[in-house]
Amino acid sequence: MAKDDLSELDQDVNEVLRRVEALANDMRGLGMELRFTAEEYGPEKDFDGTVTRTVTFNFRVAQQD
């Protein structure tokens, strides 16, 4: 697993996080009460040599009475 592989993977994960944050901001702009958390796991090397990282998102949407 070369350092460049991890650098590219880090950039991809950061782009995913940025896009999810932008989506959450758009939803908030529509008046939704929304929070999300992200948890990252890895990197791991699959049986075929592919380096992966798992990112899990949890969203909480609330409605105010």
Order of alpha helices (4+ residues) and beta strands (2+ residues): alpha-beta-beta
